[in-house]
Amino acid sequence: MTVMYQHGTLANLVPGGFEGTMTLEALLTHGDTGIGTLEGLDGELVILDGTVYQVTAKGAVLTPPATATVPFANVHPAAFAPGQPFAAGGMADAVRQFVTAIGSVNRFAAVKLTGRFQTVSARAVKAQVAPYPSLVATAADQAVFDRSAVSGTLIGYFAPALYGGMAVPGFHLHFLAADHTFGGHVLDFGAVSGTLAVQRFADVQLHLPDAPAFLARDLGGDDVLGQIAKAEGSQK
């Protein structure tokens, strides 16, 4: 099994730790597939086949420079098990099937669903400027995009509940349309048919920033998980 690499933590984003602390160039030395966000929470990242796509709050899909920095990202070298035919009536049904395919709620895994979606609702957070607001305040000003009859790739990670705060408990999913004109952090989707591939991880590497702001920040708040859940949006 390959290693899932994570730079930063979700808990660090909660009070506004949006400063970029690793370049995309450095991040990609740890994997060619993943998700994340840029400095200032400038949009949502989808990383496929070693290419980084940035979905901005204006709905544009860009390819940021290798010098761009991230406060948080997950990547891994793609080594998915052979894809299997997949169909679901919507996000709730799909998530249940994802868990079955992973085989346990006690290990990290990546899911990659490529297919035709009846509908997809996705969001991108607007770029923030220091001094940064909280994650919840930033998410309240997000841009939401809806697309019908869209083909593309849903990519993301499952984290066991035990590791909430380090990551999003449960599934953290992003989407990129096949024509690269639409995407973002997945809020919901309708019926889908396509191919599901799963990759399980026995090893997870958490890389923490060495930035003074991170080292000085108090991340021990009582409601970190509640604020993460509120900012990430309900998962159907």
Phi and psi in degrees as a GROMACS rama.xvg file:
@    title "Ramachandran Plot"
@    xaxis  label "Phi"
@    yaxis  label "Psi"
@TYPE xy
-81.9224  173.482  THR-2
-99.8141  133.822  VAL-3
-87.7482  126.909  MET-4
-107.722  132.261  TYR-5
-128.456  129.789  GLN-6
-104.905  124.824  HIS-7
81.7749  178.482  GLY-8
-134.036  155.389  THR-9
-64.7695  -35.9562  LEU-10
-59.2626  -33.4056  ALA-11
-67.9815  -27.1012  ASN-12
-75.6866  -25.7211  LEU-13
-55.3903  -49.6605  VAL-14
-84.845  2.10582  PRO-15
108.394  28.2032  GLY-16
-82.2217  69.7798  GLY-17
-98.3009  2.49797  PHE-18
-66.7297  137.396  GLU-19
-72.3455  132.074  GLY-20
-129.271  6.31948  THR-21
-153.577  137.109  MET-22
-76.7917  156.689  THR-23
-62.1077  -35.9186  LEU-24
-58.3813  -45.5752  GLU-25
-68.5576  -40.1331  ALA-26
-59.0965  -42.3007  LEU-27
-72.0106  -8.31085  LEU-28
-73.2818  -11.3367  THR-29
-105.995  -2.47594  HIS-30
169.411  163.657  GLY-31
-115.152  5.38056  ASP-32
-140.875  137.866  THR-33
166.498  -165.418  GLY-34
-144.636  166.254  ILE-35
170.913  -158.98  GLY-36
-150.305  159.843  THR-37
-94.2292  171.15  LEU-38
-50.7051  138.406  GLU-39
77.0033  11.9233  GLY-40
55.982  42.411  LEU-41
-80.8562  81.0301  ASP-42
85.837  -174.729  GLY-43
-118.303  135.667  GLU-44
-101.159  139.318  LEU-45
-125.308  124.756  VAL-46
-115.886  116.476  ILE-47
-134.306  130.619  LEU-48
53.5672  34.7099  ASP-49
81.9175  2.66429  GLY-50
-106.903  133.004  THR-51
-98.1679  125.534  VAL-52
-112.738  131.648  TYR-53
-110.616  118.476  GLN-54
-93.699  115.139  VAL-55
-87.8484  168.754  THR-56
-68.6787  -11.0796  ALA-57
-91.3403  -0.669506  LYS-58
89.9483  -0.076581  GLY-59
-79.5925  149.825  ALA-60
-112.115  115.653  VAL-61
-117.434  165.871  LEU-62
-115.233  100.209  THR-63
-68.8792  158.186  PRO-64
-69.5301  157.77  PRO-65
-62.652  -20.7404  ALA-66
-82.5134  -10.6841  THR-67
-61.7903  149.373  ALA-68
-116.318  155.102  THR-69
-121.526  144.588  VAL-70
-91.3552  -20.6772  PRO-71
-155.979  135.805  PHE-72
-166.588  152.514  ALA-73
-119.406  135.189  ASN-74
-143.12  161.264  VAL-75
-160.012  156.629  HIS-76
-73.5515  121.559  PRO-77
-63.4858  122.79  ALA-78
-148.573  51.6947  ALA-79
-64.9038  147.507  PHE-80
-63.3731  156.405  ALA-81
-51.5619  134.66  PRO-82
-64.5699  148.669  GLY-83
-121.911  146.519  GLN-84
-55.8982  140.094  PRO-85
-141.497  140.268  PHE-86
-148.261  139.851  ALA-87
-148.62  154.183  ALA-88
-82.7954  -8.44168  GLY-89
167.732  -173.723  GLY-90
-64.0386  -44.1111  MET-91
-60.6803  -44.2543  ALA-92
-63.844  -42.8308  ASP-93
-62.7811  -43.9941  ALA-94
-61.7265  -40.2967  VAL-95
-60.8594  -40.809  ARG-96
-70.3572  -33.9606  GLN-97
-58.8646  -46.1254  PHE-98
-60.9901  -42.919  VAL-99
-60.8444  -42.2835  THR-100
-67.2082  -35.7457  ALA-101
-68.3228  -39.1684  ILE-102
94.9183  -8.00718  GLY-103
-166.435  147.039  SER-104
-95.4545  12.5009  VAL-105
-113.345  16.8842  ASN-106
-142.019  155.661  ARG-107
-76.3882  149.764  PHE-108
-157.744  158.324  ALA-109
-111.461  145.332  ALA-110
-124.716  142.505  VAL-111
-135.976  111.445  LYS-112
-115.062  113.377  LEU-113
-110.895  125.525  THR-114
177.583  -159.762  GLY-115
-109.776  122.474  ARG-116
-108.612  133.602  PHE-117
-61.7062  -45.0675  GLN-118
-148.09  152.049  THR-119
-138.569  131.03  VAL-120
-112.402  121.611  SER-121
-134.538  158.844  ALA-122
-130.343  158.412  ARG-123
-138.046  135.412  ALA-124
-84.9336  141.276  VAL-125
-72.6345  142.383  LYS-126
-59.8316  134.419  ALA-127
-106.399  157.451  GLN-128
-119.796  137.44  VAL-129
-63.7104  144.664  ALA-130
-70.9731  130.117  PRO-131
-77.1522  144.593  TYR-132
-77.7825  -178.19  PRO-133
-75.1213  164.599  SER-134
-61.8862  -41.5855  LEU-135
-63.2864  -43.4245  VAL-136
-64.1479  -38.4451  ALA-137
-66.6768  -44.043  THR-138
-64.178  -28.8685  ALA-139
-67.1688  -17.8815  ALA-140
-108.056  23.3034  ASP-141
-73.9367  159.014  GLN-142
-101.851  132.347  ALA-143
-112.177  132.736  VAL-144
-122.134  139.104  PHE-145
-123.327  138.189  ASP-146
-138.114  139.424  ARG-147
-108.746  151.557  SER-148
48.0442  62.6554  ALA-149
-120.401  135.031  VAL-150
-98.4893  143.699  SER-151
173.32  -164.921  GLY-152
-123.321  126.777  THR-153
-99.2201  124.924  LEU-154
-133.198  140.441  ILE-155
178.866  -168.859  GLY-156
-132.061  150.957  TYR-157
-108.895  131.743  PHE-158
-121.939  130.645  ALA-159
-58.2044  149.688  PRO-160
-56.3611  -31.1143  ALA-161
-55.7668  -28.4424  LEU-162
-101.72  17.6475  TYR-163
-57.6268  135.92  GLY-164
104.897  -49.1202  GLY-165
-65.6194  -45.6574  MET-166
-136.907  179.693  ALA-167
-76.797  120.695  VAL-168
-61.4329  132.561  PRO-169
87.9259  -142.426  GLY-170
-97.0126  137.271  PHE-171
-121.514  108.194  HIS-172
-122.992  136.229  LEU-173
-120.999  162.383  HIS-174
-135.627  144.241  PHE-175
-136.374  124.053  LEU-176
-67.1604  151.03  ALA-177
-60.6346  -30.52  ALA-178
-91.9672  5.42128  ASP-179
59.9286  33.2543  HIS-180
-111.541  2.74056  THR-181
-160.198  148.23  PHE-182
169.727  -166.288  GLY-183
136.115  -170.306  GLY-184
-73.513  125.846  HIS-185
-76.624  125.292  VAL-186
-98.583  -37.1362  LEU-187
-167.113  159.845  ASP-188
-153.523  157.33  PHE-189
-91.9409  -155.949  GLY-190
-57.4757  143.665  ALA-191
-143.209  145.455  VAL-192
-137.005  139.229  SER-193
172.645  -139.818  GLY-194
-129.002  128.666  THR-195
-108.118  130.877  LEU-196
-124.193  140.237  ALA-197
-124.252  143.312  VAL-198
-133.232  121.156  GLN-199
-97.1445  151.17  ARG-200
-123.934  123.43  PHE-201
-89.1622  -16.5503  ALA-202
-129.66  135.649  ASP-203
-128.726  129.816  VAL-204
-109.488  116.72  GLN-205
-100.152  119.112  LEU-206
-106.676  120.07  HIS-207
-99.1636  142.097  LEU-208
-63.2657  156.571  PRO-209
-109.703  19.2769  ASP-210
-77.7863  141.79  ALA-211
-55.9611  -39.2062  PRO-212
-62.9412  -40.8089  ALA-213
-66.5888  -44.7511  PHE-214
-64.5515  -27.3821  LEU-215
-93.0519  -11.662  ALA-216
-77.9718  140.377  ARG-217
-90.0205  113.387  ASP-218
-109.427  21.0668  LEU-219
-101.105  28.9674  GLY-220
-61.9605  152.66  GLY-221
-70.7323  -27.0811  ASP-222
-119.718  39.7996  ASP-223
-59.9507  -46.4121  VAL-224
-66.3767  -37.3424  LEU-225
-64.5522  -39.1027  GLY-226
-71.1636  -35.5689  GLN-227
-63.2033  -45.4161  ILE-228
-61.7255  -40.8483  ALA-229
-66.7343  -42.0631  LYS-230
-71.4241  -37.3466  ALA-231
-74.7004  -22.5918  GLU-232
89.657  148.982  GLY-233
-66.4477  142.364  SER-234
-101.861  121.501  GLN-235
